[in-house]
Amino acid sequence: LPKEASTPALETLFPFLFTWQKGYYAHYIFGRFWIEALLSVFTALAFYGLLVIFKKYRERFFREGEVLLGFLCALIVGWPLTVVFIGGVFACALIFLLVRYVLWRKPYIALGGPFVASAAGCLLFAQLILKLTPLSVLVM
C-alpha cells in the first residue's frame, strides 16, 4: 500500500498489507467486497447468539427451529439491512401479538412469523428505508 493510505491501526492489525507486493490489491478487494459479506455473517451470528440466550431465558417465544429461522433470515437480508430487520422483527411481533390477542385472546406469540414478515419487508422496502433515514451511512 502507498504510505498515504496507511493508518496506525491498519499498520498494526495488518502489517503484511504494507510489505506484501499484492497488499494494495488485497486491501482493495477486502474493502470493496469482503467487508460487507463478513459484516453480514458477523451480524447474523451475533443475532443468533442473542436468540439462543433469549431462548434459554424465555422458551415460550420459540417453536422448534425458529432460532435457526431467525439466523437464516438475518443472513439473507445482509449487512446494512440487518439493522432494519431486527427493528422490523420487534415491530412485526408487536403487531402480530395485538392481532392475536384481539381476535383470539391468546397473550403469547412465537417469533417465526415476525422473522419471515420482517425479512420479506426488508427485502422489499429496506432500500427506501435506508435512503430516508440516517442509516444510509451503514451502506458499504
SULQUIBEL-V729357 format. One line per field, one symbol per residue. ss: DSSP state (H for helix, E for strand, - for the rest). psi: psi as a letter, one per 40 degrees, with the letter a starting at -180 (. if undefined). burial: + if it has 16 or more other C-alpha atoms within 10 Angstrom, else -. A space follows every 50 residues. Layout:
ss->???
psi->???
burial->???
//
This chain:
ss->--HHH--HHHHHH--HHHH---HHHHHHHHHHHHHHHHHHHHHHHHHHHH HHHHHHH-HHH----HHHHHHHHHHHH-HHHHHHHHHHHHHHHHHHHHHH HHHH-------HHHHHHHHHHHHHHHHHHHHH-HHHHH--
psi->iiddeiiddddddgdddedidfdddddddddddddddddddddddddddd dddddddgdeehiheddddddddddddicdeddddddddddddddddddd dddefheiiiedddddddddddddeddddddeieeeeeh.
burial->+---------------++----++-----------+--+++-+++-++-- ++--+------+---++-++++++++++++++++++-++--++--+++-- --------++++++++++++++---+---+----------
//
